[in-house]
Amino acid sequence: MPATAALVSALAPVSADSQVPWGVEALTGTISDPAWSHKPSWYMVATDDKMIPVPAQRLMSKRAGSTVVEVAGSHAIYVSKPQDVAALIERAAKDSKV
């Protein structure tokens, strides 16, 4: 079995168990003081994402004023490109004044 297939097989149960339905009440909820409006944020656009369209990712990250990094990868970018995800987290931690 190729390494990638083995990794996917090993992670499949964890991914399946961690998926939960989101609450419909999220559609009508109100947030009075969103953290992204006054704290720094970072966003990794996964340019091969088939779940969240790339233009939507760019719009959301721009609206939040995020520092953006674009990486060619799928919706599960943390699996396919863990080094890129870790680098962004490290950068955010180092740059953060929060």
C-alpha positions as CSV (number, residue, x, y, z in Angstrom):
1,M,0.0,0.0,0.0
2,P,1.5,3.4,-0.9
3,A,2.4,5.7,2.0
4,T,-0.4,8.2,1.1
5,A,-3.1,5.4,1.0
6,A,-1.8,4.1,4.3
7,L,-2.0,7.5,5.9
8,V,-5.5,8.0,4.6
9,S,-6.6,4.6,5.9
10,A,-5.0,5.3,9.3
11,L,-6.7,8.7,9.7
12,A,-10.1,7.8,8.3
13,P,-11.6,6.6,11.6
14,V,-10.4,9.7,13.4
15,S,-11.8,12.0,10.7
16,A,-15.1,10.1,10.7
17,D,-15.4,10.2,14.5
18,S,-14.6,13.9,14.7
19,Q,-17.3,14.9,12.2
20,V,-20.4,16.2,13.9
21,P,-23.4,18.0,12.4
22,W,-23.4,21.7,12.9
23,G,-26.3,23.3,14.7
24,V,-29.0,24.9,12.6
25,E,-29.2,27.6,15.3
26,A,-25.9,28.9,14.0
27,L,-27.8,30.4,11.0
28,T,-29.7,32.8,13.3
29,G,-27.2,33.3,16.1
30,T,-25.8,36.8,16.8
31,I,-22.3,37.7,17.8
32,S,-22.0,41.1,19.4
33,D,-18.2,41.3,19.5
34,P,-16.4,39.0,17.0
35,A,-12.8,38.4,18.0
36,W,-11.6,38.8,14.4
37,S,-12.8,42.5,14.5
38,H,-10.1,43.5,17.1
39,K,-7.6,40.6,17.2
40,P,-5.2,39.5,14.6
41,S,-6.2,36.5,12.5
42,W,-4.6,34.2,10.0
43,Y,-6.2,32.2,7.2
44,M,-4.9,29.4,5.0
45,V,-6.7,29.3,1.7
46,A,-6.7,25.7,0.4
47,T,-6.6,26.3,-3.3
48,D,-7.8,22.8,-4.2
49,D,-10.7,22.8,-1.7
50,K,-13.8,21.2,-3.1
51,M,-15.9,21.9,0.0
52,I,-15.5,25.7,0.5
53,P,-15.0,27.5,-2.8
54,V,-11.7,29.4,-3.0
55,P,-13.4,32.7,-3.8
56,A,-15.5,32.3,-0.6
57,Q,-12.3,31.5,1.4
58,R,-10.7,34.7,0.1
59,L,-13.8,36.8,0.8
60,M,-14.1,35.5,4.4
61,S,-10.4,36.0,5.1
62,K,-10.5,39.5,3.6
63,R,-13.6,40.4,5.6
64,A,-11.8,39.3,8.8
65,G,-8.7,41.3,7.9
66,S,-6.6,38.1,8.1
67,T,-3.1,37.5,7.2
68,V,-3.5,35.1,4.3
69,V,-1.4,32.2,3.1
70,E,-2.5,30.2,0.0
71,V,-1.5,26.6,-0.3
72,A,-2.3,24.1,-3.0
73,G,-4.2,21.5,-1.1
74,S,-7.6,20.0,-0.3
75,H,-10.2,20.8,2.4
76,A,-8.1,18.5,4.7
77,I,-5.0,20.7,4.2
78,Y,-3.8,19.7,7.7
79,V,-3.4,16.1,6.4
80,S,-2.0,16.8,3.0
81,K,0.3,19.7,3.9
82,P,1.0,19.5,7.7
83,Q,4.3,21.4,7.4
84,D,2.5,24.4,5.8
85,V,-0.2,24.4,8.5
86,A,2.4,24.2,11.2
87,A,4.4,27.0,9.7
88,L,1.4,29.2,9.6
89,I,0.6,28.4,13.2
90,E,4.1,29.2,14.2
91,R,4.1,32.4,12.3
92,A,0.8,33.4,13.9
93,A,2.1,32.6,17.4
94,K,5.3,34.6,16.8
95,D,3.5,37.6,15.2
96,S,0.6,37.7,17.7
97,K,0.6,40.4,20.2
98,V,-2.5,38.9,21.9
